[in-house]
Amino acid sequence: MKPPLPLKLNDVVQLRKPHACGGDTWRITRLGAEIGIVCQTCQRHIRLPRAELERRVRRVLLPE
């Protein structure tokens, strides 16, 4: 079993699939069992279970 990703508030992550608006970078706004993320292109806010987000993450970028 892999350890959880070391995610912090305001980290920017790149997901594997782009959002409907075309953006693929998201800022983390909430941590816990569910993780809140905001699209950096259209500002859409969604929540995902931590396990699902960790599967979708391609890489963690430096906070902007």
PDB file of N, CA, C, O and CB in Angstrom:
ATOM      1  N   MET A   1       0.834  -1.182   0.000  1.00  0.00           N
ATOM      2  CA  MET A   1       0.000   0.000   0.000  1.00  0.00           C
ATOM      3  C   MET A   1       0.882   1.250   0.000  1.00  0.00           C
ATOM      4  O   MET A   1       1.825   1.356   0.784  1.00  0.00           O
ATOM      5  CB  MET A   1      -0.951  -0.004   1.215  1.00  0.00           C
ATOM      6  N   LYS A   2       0.559   2.200  -0.896  1.00  0.00           N
ATOM      7  CA  LYS A   2       1.351   3.420  -1.007  1.00  0.00           C
ATOM      8  C   LYS A   2       0.970   4.400   0.099  1.00  0.00           C
ATOM      9  O   LYS A   2      -0.190   4.454   0.507  1.00  0.00           O
ATOM     10  CB  LYS A   2       1.157   4.069  -2.392  1.00  0.00           C
ATOM     11  N   PRO A   3       1.941   5.177   0.586  1.00  0.00           N
ATOM     12  CA  PRO A   3       1.594   6.222   1.557  1.00  0.00           C
ATOM     13  C   PRO A   3       0.840   7.347   0.842  1.00  0.00           C
ATOM     14  O   PRO A   3       0.990   7.501  -0.370  1.00  0.00           O
ATOM     15  CB  PRO A   3       2.876   6.779   2.262  1.00  0.00           C
ATOM     16  N   PRO A   4       0.034   8.137   1.562  1.00  0.00           N
ATOM     17  CA  PRO A   4      -0.707   9.228   0.927  1.00  0.00           C
ATOM     18  C   PRO A   4       0.239  10.310   0.400  1.00  0.00           C
ATOM     19  O   PRO A   4       1.339  10.500   0.917  1.00  0.00           O
ATOM     20  CB  PRO A   4      -1.705   9.840   1.920  1.00  0.00           C
ATOM     21  N   LEU A   5      -0.211  11.004  -0.627  1.00  0.00           N
ATOM     22  CA  LEU A   5       0.576  12.111  -1.175  1.00  0.00           C
ATOM     23  C   LEU A   5       0.697  13.217  -0.132  1.00  0.00           C
ATOM     24  O   LEU A   5      -0.263  13.480   0.593  1.00  0.00           O
ATOM     25  CB  LEU A   5      -0.068  12.657  -2.480  1.00  0.00           C
ATOM     26  N   PRO A   6       1.847  13.865  -0.042  1.00  0.00           N
ATOM     27  CA  PRO A   6       2.011  14.969   0.914  1.00  0.00           C
ATOM     28  C   PRO A   6       1.401  16.266   0.362  1.00  0.00           C
ATOM     29  O   PRO A   6       2.120  17.134  -0.132  1.00  0.00           O
ATOM     30  CB  PRO A   6       3.512  15.183   1.240  1.00  0.00           C
ATOM     31  N   LEU A   7       0.090  16.388   0.450  1.00  0.00           N
ATOM     32  CA  LEU A   7      -0.607  17.555  -0.072  1.00  0.00           C
ATOM     33  C   LEU A   7      -0.778  18.598   1.021  1.00  0.00           C
ATOM     34  O   LEU A   7      -0.983  18.265   2.188  1.00  0.00           O
ATOM     35  CB  LEU A   7      -1.972  17.159  -0.652  1.00  0.00           C
ATOM     36  N   LYS A   8      -0.690  19.870   0.627  1.00  0.00           N
ATOM     37  CA  LYS A   8      -0.872  20.979   1.560  1.00  0.00           C
ATOM     38  C   LYS A   8      -1.866  21.968   0.953  1.00  0.00           C
ATOM     39  O   LYS A   8      -2.085  21.973  -0.258  1.00  0.00           O
ATOM     40  CB  LYS A   8       0.493  21.678   1.880  1.00  0.00           C
ATOM     41  N   LEU A   9      -2.462  22.800   1.798  1.00  0.00           N
ATOM     42  CA  LEU A   9      -3.354  23.840   1.300  1.00  0.00           C
ATOM     43  C   LEU A   9      -2.613  24.749   0.326  1.00  0.00           C
ATOM     44  O   LEU A   9      -1.436  25.052   0.521  1.00  0.00           O
ATOM     45  CB  LEU A   9      -3.934  24.660   2.463  1.00  0.00           C
ATOM     46  N   ASN A  10      -3.293  25.171  -0.700  1.00  0.00           N
ATOM     47  CA  ASN A  10      -2.787  26.066  -1.750  1.00  0.00           C
ATOM     48  C   ASN A  10      -1.752  25.427  -2.660  1.00  0.00           C
ATOM     49  O   ASN A  10      -1.176  26.123  -3.496  1.00  0.00           O
ATOM     50  CB  ASN A  10      -2.194  27.285  -1.127  1.00  0.00           C
ATOM     51  N   ASP A  11      -1.491  24.122  -2.531  1.00  0.00           N
ATOM     52  CA  ASP A  11      -0.660  23.438  -3.527  1.00  0.00           C
ATOM     53  C   ASP A  11      -1.424  23.426  -4.848  1.00  0.00           C
ATOM     54  O   ASP A  11      -2.654  23.408  -4.856  1.00  0.00           O
ATOM     55  CB  ASP A  11      -0.294  21.974  -3.069  1.00  0.00           C
ATOM     56  N   VAL A  12      -0.705  23.435  -5.952  1.00  0.00           N
ATOM     57  CA  VAL A  12      -1.307  23.334  -7.278  1.00  0.00           C
ATOM     58  C   VAL A  12      -0.952  21.962  -7.824  1.00  0.00           C
ATOM     59  O   VAL A  12       0.215  21.571  -7.847  1.00  0.00           O
ATOM     60  CB  VAL A  12      -0.813  24.485  -8.239  1.00  0.00           C
ATOM     61  N   VAL A  13      -1.988  21.224  -8.271  1.00  0.00           N
ATOM     62  CA  VAL A  13      -1.769  19.888  -8.822  1.00  0.00           C
ATOM     63  C   VAL A  13      -2.214  19.865 -10.270  1.00  0.00           C
ATOM     64  O   VAL A  13      -3.132  20.580 -10.671  1.00  0.00           O
ATOM     65  CB  VAL A  13      -2.524  18.814  -8.003  1.00  0.00           C
ATOM     66  N   GLN A  14      -1.546  19.034 -11.039  1.00  0.00           N
ATOM     67  CA  GLN A  14      -1.926  18.818 -12.432  1.00  0.00           C
ATOM     68  C   GLN A  14      -2.591  17.455 -12.492  1.00  0.00           C
ATOM     69  O   GLN A  14      -2.019  16.459 -12.048  1.00  0.00           O
ATOM     70  CB  GLN A  14      -0.683  18.906 -13.410  1.00  0.00           C
ATOM     71  N   LEU A  15      -3.810  17.410 -13.044  1.00  0.00           N
ATOM     72  CA  LEU A  15      -4.538  16.155 -13.151  1.00  0.00           C
ATOM     73  C   LEU A  15      -4.324  15.531 -14.524  1.00  0.00           C
ATOM     74  O   LEU A  15      -3.921  16.199 -15.476  1.00  0.00           O
ATOM     75  CB  LEU A  15      -6.032  16.374 -12.891  1.00  0.00           C
ATOM     76  N   ARG A  16      -4.603  14.243 -14.599  1.00  0.00           N
ATOM     77  CA  ARG A  16      -4.373  13.498 -15.845  1.00  0.00           C
ATOM     78  C   ARG A  16      -5.273  13.965 -16.987  1.00  0.00           C
ATOM     79  O   ARG A  16      -4.804  14.134 -18.113  1.00  0.00           O
ATOM     80  CB  ARG A  16      -4.591  12.015 -15.608  1.00  0.00           C
ATOM     81  N   LYS A  17      -6.552  14.175 -16.709  1.00  0.00           N
ATOM     82  CA  LYS A  17      -7.484  14.615 -17.749  1.00  0.00           C
ATOM     83  C   LYS A  17      -7.782  16.097 -17.580  1.00  0.00           C
ATOM     84  O   LYS A  17      -7.887  16.578 -16.452  1.00  0.00           O
ATOM     85  CB  LYS A  17      -8.794  13.791 -17.702  1.00  0.00           C
ATOM     86  N   PRO A  18      -7.921  16.826 -18.679  1.00  0.00           N
ATOM     87  CA  PRO A  18      -8.273  18.244 -18.554  1.00  0.00           C
ATOM     88  C   PRO A  18      -9.742  18.412 -18.163  1.00  0.00           C
ATOM     89  O   PRO A  18     -10.571  17.541 -18.426  1.00  0.00           O
ATOM     90  CB  PRO A  18      -7.988  18.985 -19.873  1.00  0.00           C
ATOM     91  N   HIS A  19     -10.046  19.536 -17.538  1.00  0.00           N
ATOM     92  CA  HIS A  19     -11.411  19.914 -17.185  1.00  0.00           C
ATOM     93  C   HIS A  19     -12.147  20.291 -18.462  1.00  0.00           C
ATOM     94  O   HIS A  19     -11.511  20.492 -19.497  1.00  0.00           O
ATOM     95  CB  HIS A  19     -11.429  21.091 -16.157  1.00  0.00           C
ATOM     96  N   ALA A  20     -13.455  20.391 -18.416  1.00  0.00           N
ATOM     97  CA  ALA A  20     -14.249  20.752 -19.599  1.00  0.00           C
ATOM     98  C   ALA A  20     -13.835  22.105 -20.183  1.00  0.00           C
ATOM     99  O   ALA A  20     -13.979  22.325 -21.386  1.00  0.00           O
ATOM    100  CB  ALA A  20     -15.733  20.780 -19.242  1.00  0.00           C
ATOM    101  N   CYS A  21     -13.324  23.014 -19.345  1.00  0.00           N
ATOM    102  CA  CYS A  21     -12.888  24.330 -19.818  1.00  0.00           C
ATOM    103  C   CYS A  21     -11.531  24.258 -20.508  1.00  0.00           C
ATOM    104  O   CYS A  21     -11.120  25.220 -21.157  1.00  0.00           O
ATOM    105  CB  CYS A  21     -12.826  25.314 -18.655  1.00  0.00           C
ATOM    106  N   GLY A  22     -10.828  23.129 -20.378  1.00  0.00           N
ATOM    107  CA  GLY A  22      -9.517  22.974 -21.009  1.00  0.00           C
ATOM    108  C   GLY A  22      -8.358  23.060 -20.035  1.00  0.00           C
ATOM    109  O   GLY A  22      -7.231  22.718 -20.392  1.00  0.00           O
ATOM    110  N   GLY A  23      -8.611  23.513 -18.808  1.00  0.00           N
ATOM    111  CA  GLY A  23      -7.549  23.627 -17.810  1.00  0.00           C
ATOM    112  C   GLY A  23      -7.257  22.289 -17.146  1.00  0.00           C
ATOM    113  O   GLY A  23      -8.153  21.462 -16.982  1.00  0.00           O
ATOM    114  N   ASP A  24      -5.997  22.079 -16.766  1.00  0.00           N
ATOM    115  CA  ASP A  24      -5.644  20.826 -16.076  1.00  0.00           C
ATOM    116  C   ASP A  24      -4.913  21.090 -14.762  1.00  0.00           C
ATOM    117  O   ASP A  24      -4.384  20.160 -14.153  1.00  0.00           O
ATOM    118  CB  ASP A  24      -4.774  19.948 -16.982  1.00  0.00           C
ATOM    119  N   THR A  25      -4.876  22.356 -14.318  1.00  0.00           N
ATOM    120  CA  THR A  25      -4.234  22.674 -13.040  1.00  0.00           C
ATOM    121  C   THR A  25      -5.302  23.108 -12.042  1.00  0.00           C
ATOM    122  O   THR A  25      -6.225  23.854 -12.371  1.00  0.00           O
ATOM    123  CB  THR A  25      -3.154  23.788 -13.214  1.00  0.00           C
ATOM    124  N   TRP A  26      -5.150  22.623 -10.818  1.00  0.00           N
ATOM    125  CA  TRP A  26      -6.127  22.847  -9.761  1.00  0.00           C
ATOM    126  C   TRP A  26      -5.406  23.245  -8.489  1.00  0.00           C
ATOM    127  O   TRP A  26      -4.324  22.729  -8.212  1.00  0.00           O
ATOM    128  CB  TRP A  26      -6.993  21.590  -9.526  1.00  0.00           C
ATOM    129  N   ARG A  27      -5.990  24.169  -7.695  1.00  0.00           N
ATOM    130  CA  ARG A  27      -5.439  24.592  -6.402  1.00  0.00           C
ATOM    131  C   ARG A  27      -6.231  23.895  -5.307  1.00  0.00           C
ATOM    132  O   ARG A  27      -7.461  23.856  -5.350  1.00  0.00           O
ATOM    133  CB  ARG A  27      -5.492  26.157  -6.232  1.00  0.00           C
ATOM    134  N   ILE A  28      -5.519  23.342  -4.320  1.00  0.00           N
ATOM    135  CA  ILE A  28      -6.150  22.640  -3.206  1.00  0.00           C
ATOM    136  C   ILE A  28      -6.642  23.675  -2.191  1.00  0.00           C
ATOM    137  O   ILE A  28      -5.876  24.518  -1.725  1.00  0.00           O
ATOM    138  CB  ILE A  28      -5.157  21.628  -2.541  1.00  0.00           C
ATOM    139  N   THR A  29      -7.952  23.594  -1.853  1.00  0.00           N
ATOM    140  CA  THR A  29      -8.552  24.554  -0.931  1.00  0.00           C
ATOM    141  C   THR A  29      -9.073  23.900   0.340  1.00  0.00           C
ATOM    142  O   THR A  29      -9.408  24.606   1.292  1.00  0.00           O
ATOM    143  CB  THR A  29      -9.673  25.289  -1.614  1.00  0.00           C
ATOM    144  N   ARG A  30      -9.152  22.579   0.385  1.00  0.00           N
ATOM    145  CA  ARG A  30      -9.658  21.882   1.559  1.00  0.00           C
ATOM    146  C   ARG A  30      -8.980  20.529   1.637  1.00  0.00           C
ATOM    147  O   ARG A  30      -8.842  19.840   0.626  1.00  0.00           O
ATOM    148  CB  ARG A  30     -11.206  21.731   1.510  1.00  0.00           C
ATOM    149  N   LEU A  31      -8.552  20.143   2.845  1.00  0.00           N
ATOM    150  CA  LEU A  31      -7.917  18.846   3.061  1.00  0.00           C
ATOM    151  C   LEU A  31      -8.746  18.027   4.031  1.00  0.00           C
ATOM    152  O   LEU A  31      -9.504  18.575   4.831  1.00  0.00           O
ATOM    153  CB  LEU A  31      -6.478  19.015   3.588  1.00  0.00           C
ATOM    154  N   GLY A  32      -8.601  16.722   3.958  1.00  0.00           N
ATOM    155  CA  GLY A  32      -9.326  15.805   4.825  1.00  0.00           C
ATOM    156  C   GLY A  32      -9.646  14.554   4.033  1.00  0.00           C
ATOM    157  O   GLY A  32      -8.939  14.220   3.083  1.00  0.00           O
ATOM    158  N   ALA A  33     -10.720  13.851   4.420  1.00  0.00           N
ATOM    159  CA  ALA A  33     -11.142  12.666   3.684  1.00  0.00           C
ATOM    160  C   ALA A  33     -11.579  13.075   2.274  1.00  0.00           C
ATOM    161  O   ALA A  33     -11.341  12.354   1.305  1.00  0.00           O
ATOM    162  CB  ALA A  33     -12.293  11.931   4.431  1.00  0.00           C
ATOM    163  N   GLU A  34     -12.225  14.250   2.176  1.00  0.00           N
ATOM    164  CA  GLU A  34     -12.532  14.832   0.876  1.00  0.00           C
ATOM    165  C   GLU A  34     -11.599  16.013   0.665  1.00  0.00           C
ATOM    166  O   GLU A  34     -11.284  16.750   1.599  1.00  0.00           O
ATOM    167  CB  GLU A  34     -14.034  15.269   0.781  1.00  0.00           C
ATOM    168  N   ILE A  35     -11.168  16.176  -0.560  1.00  0.00           N
ATOM    169  CA  ILE A  35     -10.255  17.266  -0.883  1.00  0.00           C
ATOM    170  C   ILE A  35     -10.990  18.230  -1.813  1.00  0.00           C
ATOM    171  O   ILE A  35     -11.545  17.823  -2.834  1.00  0.00           O
ATOM    172  CB  ILE A  35      -8.929  16.730  -1.543  1.00  0.00           C
ATOM    173  N   GLY A  36     -10.987  19.512  -1.447  1.00  0.00           N
ATOM    174  CA  GLY A  36     -11.596  20.537  -2.283  1.00  0.00           C
ATOM    175  C   GLY A  36     -10.542  21.119  -3.212  1.00  0.00           C
ATOM    176  O   GLY A  36      -9.439  21.460  -2.783  1.00  0.00           O
ATOM    177  N   ILE A  37     -10.895  21.229  -4.500  1.00  0.00           N
ATOM    178  CA  ILE A  37      -9.967  21.799  -5.480  1.00  0.00           C
ATOM    179  C   ILE A  37     -10.710  22.818  -6.340  1.00  0.00           C
ATOM    180  O   ILE A  37     -11.917  22.710  -6.560  1.00  0.00           O
ATOM    181  CB  ILE A  37      -9.334  20.682  -6.369  1.00  0.00           C
ATOM    182  N   VAL A  38      -9.959  23.813  -6.822  1.00  0.00           N
ATOM    183  CA  VAL A  38     -10.508  24.877  -7.666  1.00  0.00           C
ATOM    184  C   VAL A  38      -9.714  24.906  -8.957  1.00  0.00           C
ATOM    185  O   VAL A  38      -8.484  24.960  -8.941  1.00  0.00           O
ATOM    186  CB  VAL A  38     -10.463  26.271  -6.944  1.00  0.00           C
ATOM    187  N   CYS A  39     -10.430  24.868 -10.086  1.00  0.00           N
ATOM    188  CA  CYS A  39      -9.791  24.941 -11.401  1.00  0.00           C
ATOM    189  C   CYS A  39      -9.130  26.311 -11.549  1.00  0.00           C
ATOM    190  O   CYS A  39      -9.751  27.333 -11.255  1.00  0.00           O
ATOM    191  CB  CYS A  39     -10.829  24.694 -12.550  1.00  0.00           C
ATOM    192  N   GLN A  40      -7.903  26.339 -11.993  1.00  0.00           N
ATOM    193  CA  GLN A  40      -7.167  27.595 -12.153  1.00  0.00           C
ATOM    194  C   GLN A  40      -7.570  28.357 -13.413  1.00  0.00           C
ATOM    195  O   GLN A  40      -7.209  29.523 -13.567  1.00  0.00           O
ATOM    196  CB  GLN A  40      -5.680  27.318 -12.185  1.00  0.00           C
ATOM    197  N   THR A  41      -8.323  27.706 -14.326  1.00  0.00           N
ATOM    198  CA  THR A  41      -8.749  28.367 -15.550  1.00  0.00           C
ATOM    199  C   THR A  41     -10.118  29.019 -15.399  1.00  0.00           C
ATOM    200  O   THR A  41     -10.296  30.184 -15.756  1.00  0.00           O
ATOM    201  CB  THR A  41      -8.774  27.376 -16.692  1.00  0.00           C
ATOM    202  N   CYS A  42     -11.107  28.255 -14.860  1.00  0.00           N
ATOM    203  CA  CYS A  42     -12.480  28.764 -14.802  1.00  0.00           C
ATOM    204  C   CYS A  42     -12.992  28.982 -13.381  1.00  0.00           C
ATOM    205  O   CYS A  42     -14.127  29.427 -13.210  1.00  0.00           O
ATOM    206  CB  CYS A  42     -13.397  27.816 -15.514  1.00  0.00           C
ATOM    207  N   GLN A  43     -12.191  28.681 -12.357  1.00  0.00           N
ATOM    208  CA  GLN A  43     -12.542  28.863 -10.944  1.00  0.00           C
ATOM    209  C   GLN A  43     -13.675  27.960 -10.463  1.00  0.00           C
ATOM    210  O   GLN A  43     -14.305  28.269  -9.452  1.00  0.00           O
ATOM    211  CB  GLN A  43     -12.923  30.291 -10.708  1.00  0.00           C
ATOM    212  N   ARG A  44     -13.953  26.862 -11.149  1.00  0.00           N
ATOM    213  CA  ARG A  44     -14.952  25.884 -10.707  1.00  0.00           C
ATOM    214  C   ARG A  44     -14.420  25.151  -9.484  1.00  0.00           C
ATOM    215  O   ARG A  44     -13.256  24.751  -9.465  1.00  0.00           O
ATOM    216  CB  ARG A  44     -15.299  24.875 -11.847  1.00  0.00           C
ATOM    217  N   HIS A  45     -15.259  24.969  -8.455  1.00  0.00           N
ATOM    218  CA  HIS A  45     -14.858  24.311  -7.210  1.00  0.00           C
ATOM    219  C   HIS A  45     -15.514  22.935  -7.140  1.00  0.00           C
ATOM    220  O   HIS A  45     -16.728  22.825  -7.309  1.00  0.00           O
ATOM    221  CB  HIS A  45     -15.246  25.174  -5.968  1.00  0.00           C
ATOM    222  N   ILE A  46     -14.728  21.881  -6.892  1.00  0.00           N
ATOM    223  CA  ILE A  46     -15.274  20.539  -6.723  1.00  0.00           C
ATOM    224  C   ILE A  46     -14.618  19.881  -5.514  1.00  0.00           C
ATOM    225  O   ILE A  46     -13.563  20.321  -5.056  1.00  0.00           O
ATOM    226  CB  ILE A  46     -15.059  19.684  -8.002  1.00  0.00           C
ATOM    227  N   ARG A  47     -15.244  18.831  -5.003  1.00  0.00           N
ATOM    228  CA  ARG A  47     -14.681  18.027  -3.924  1.00  0.00           C
ATOM    229  C   ARG A  47     -14.579  16.587  -4.405  1.00  0.00           C
ATOM    230  O   ARG A  47     -15.498  16.065  -5.036  1.00  0.00           O
ATOM    231  CB  ARG A  47     -15.547  18.126  -2.626  1.00  0.00           C
ATOM    232  N   LEU A  48     -13.460  15.955  -4.101  1.00  0.00           N
ATOM    233  CA  LEU A  48     -13.234  14.561  -4.459  1.00  0.00           C
ATOM    234  C   LEU A  48     -12.753  13.806  -3.235  1.00  0.00           C
ATOM    235  O   LEU A  48     -12.070  14.380  -2.386  1.00  0.00           O
ATOM    236  CB  LEU A  48     -12.214  14.439  -5.616  1.00  0.00           C
ATOM    237  N   PRO A  49     -13.098  12.522  -3.128  1.00  0.00           N
ATOM    238  CA  PRO A  49     -12.484  11.719  -2.080  1.00  0.00           C
ATOM    239  C   PRO A  49     -10.970  11.681  -2.286  1.00  0.00           C
ATOM    240  O   PRO A  49     -10.496  11.678  -3.422  1.00  0.00           O
ATOM    241  CB  PRO A  49     -13.074  10.284  -2.069  1.00  0.00           C
ATOM    242  N   ARG A  50     -10.216  11.653  -1.193  1.00  0.00           N
ATOM    243  CA  ARG A  50      -8.752  11.675  -1.268  1.00  0.00           C
ATOM    244  C   ARG A  50      -8.212  10.572  -2.185  1.00  0.00           C
ATOM    245  O   ARG A  50      -7.318  10.827  -2.992  1.00  0.00           O
ATOM    246  CB  ARG A  50      -8.152  11.526   0.133  1.00  0.00           C
ATOM    247  N   ALA A  51      -8.743   9.351  -2.069  1.00  0.00           N
ATOM    248  CA  ALA A  51      -8.249   8.231  -2.875  1.00  0.00           C
ATOM    249  C   ALA A  51      -8.432   8.501  -4.368  1.00  0.00           C
ATOM    250  O   ALA A  51      -7.546   8.196  -5.166  1.00  0.00           O
ATOM    251  CB  ALA A  51      -8.969   6.934  -2.484  1.00  0.00           C
ATOM    252  N   GLU A  52      -9.574   9.069  -4.746  1.00  0.00           N
ATOM    253  CA  GLU A  52      -9.825   9.365  -6.154  1.00  0.00           C
ATOM    254  C   GLU A  52      -8.895  10.465  -6.663  1.00  0.00           C
ATOM    255  O   GLU A  52      -8.363  10.365  -7.769  1.00  0.00           O
ATOM    256  CB  GLU A  52     -11.286   9.777  -6.358  1.00  0.00           C
ATOM    257  N   LEU A  53      -8.696  11.509  -5.865  1.00  0.00           N
ATOM    258  CA  LEU A  53      -7.789  12.586  -6.267  1.00  0.00           C
ATOM    259  C   LEU A  53      -6.372  12.052  -6.458  1.00  0.00           C
ATOM    260  O   LEU A  53      -5.703  12.412  -7.426  1.00  0.00           O
ATOM    261  CB  LEU A  53      -7.794  13.718  -5.220  1.00  0.00           C
ATOM    262  N   GLU A  54      -5.910  11.202  -5.550  1.00  0.00           N
ATOM    263  CA  GLU A  54      -4.553  10.679  -5.665  1.00  0.00           C
ATOM    264  C   GLU A  54      -4.378   9.835  -6.919  1.00  0.00           C
ATOM    265  O   GLU A  54      -3.285   9.798  -7.484  1.00  0.00           O
ATOM    266  CB  GLU A  54      -4.202   9.857  -4.439  1.00  0.00           C
ATOM    267  N   ARG A  55      -5.426   9.160  -7.365  1.00  0.00           N
ATOM    268  CA  ARG A  55      -5.347   8.403  -8.625  1.00  0.00           C
ATOM    269  C   ARG A  55      -5.271   9.338  -9.825  1.00  0.00           C
ATOM    270  O   ARG A  55      -4.607   9.027 -10.815  1.00  0.00           O
ATOM    271  CB  ARG A  55      -6.560   7.469  -8.767  1.00  0.00           C
ATOM    272  N   ARG A  56      -5.953  10.490  -9.741  1.00  0.00           N
ATOM    273  CA  ARG A  56      -6.022  11.422 -10.874  1.00  0.00           C
ATOM    274  C   ARG A  56      -4.809  12.343 -11.006  1.00  0.00           C
ATOM    275  O   ARG A  56      -4.569  12.884 -12.085  1.00  0.00           O
ATOM    276  CB  ARG A  56      -7.254  12.260 -10.752  1.00  0.00           C
ATOM    277  N   VAL A  57      -4.046  12.530  -9.939  1.00  0.00           N
ATOM    278  CA  VAL A  57      -2.938  13.485  -9.948  1.00  0.00           C
ATOM    279  C   VAL A  57      -1.796  12.991 -10.829  1.00  0.00           C
ATOM    280  O   VAL A  57      -1.334  11.858 -10.694  1.00  0.00           O
ATOM    281  CB  VAL A  57      -2.433  13.733  -8.523  1.00  0.00           C
ATOM    282  N   ARG A  58      -1.352  13.856 -11.727  1.00  0.00           N
ATOM    283  CA  ARG A  58      -0.168  13.562 -12.536  1.00  0.00           C
ATOM    284  C   ARG A  58       1.077  14.037 -11.798  1.00  0.00           C
ATOM    285  O   ARG A  58       2.069  13.314 -11.712  1.00  0.00           O
ATOM    286  CB  ARG A  58      -0.266  14.234 -13.935  1.00  0.00           C
ATOM    287  N   ARG A  59       1.020  15.271 -11.260  1.00  0.00           N
ATOM    288  CA  ARG A  59       2.153  15.810 -10.492  1.00  0.00           C
ATOM    289  C   ARG A  59       1.692  16.978  -9.630  1.00  0.00           C
ATOM    290  O   ARG A  59       0.682  17.625  -9.905  1.00  0.00           O
ATOM    291  CB  ARG A  59       3.298  16.259 -11.437  1.00  0.00           C
ATOM    292  N   VAL A  60       2.461  17.221  -8.592  1.00  0.00           N
ATOM    293  CA  VAL A  60       2.216  18.358  -7.702  1.00  0.00           C
ATOM    294  C   VAL A  60       3.172  19.465  -8.117  1.00  0.00           C
ATOM    295  O   VAL A  60       4.386  19.265  -8.163  1.00  0.00           O
ATOM    296  CB  VAL A  60       2.409  17.969  -6.181  1.00  0.00           C
ATOM    297  N   LEU A  61       2.616  20.637  -8.418  1.00  0.00           N
ATOM    298  CA  LEU A  61       3.416  21.780  -8.861  1.00  0.00           C
ATOM    299  C   LEU A  61       3.702  22.682  -7.665  1.00  0.00           C
ATOM    300  O   LEU A  61       3.088  22.524  -6.610  1.00  0.00           O
ATOM    301  CB  LEU A  61       2.687  22.571  -9.990  1.00  0.00           C
ATOM    302  N   LEU A  62       4.600  23.598  -7.818  1.00  0.00           N
ATOM    303  CA  LEU A  62       4.887  24.568  -6.765  1.00  0.00           C
ATOM    304  C   LEU A  62       3.716  25.514  -6.593  1.00  0.00           C
ATOM    305  O   LEU A  62       3.081  25.878  -7.583  1.00  0.00           O
ATOM    306  CB  LEU A  62       6.167  25.354  -7.081  1.00  0.00           C
ATOM    307  N   PRO A  63       3.405  25.929  -5.362  1.00  0.00           N
ATOM    308  CA  PRO A  63       2.320  26.907  -5.173  1.00  0.00           C
ATOM    309  C   PRO A  63       2.649  28.211  -5.897  1.00  0.00           C
ATOM    310  O   PRO A  63       3.799  28.649  -5.927  1.00  0.00           O
ATOM    311  CB  PRO A  63       2.083  27.178  -3.663  1.00  0.00           C
ATOM    312  N   GLU A  64       1.627  28.815  -6.472  1.00  0.00           N
ATOM    313  CA  GLU A  64       1.832  30.079  -7.210  1.00  0.00           C
ATOM    314  C   GLU A  64       1.675  31.260  -6.309  1.00  0.00           C
ATOM    315  O   GLU A  64       1.811  32.399  -6.755  1.00  0.00           O
ATOM    316  CB  GLU A  64       0.861  30.199  -8.372  1.00  0.00           C
TER     317      GLU A  64
END
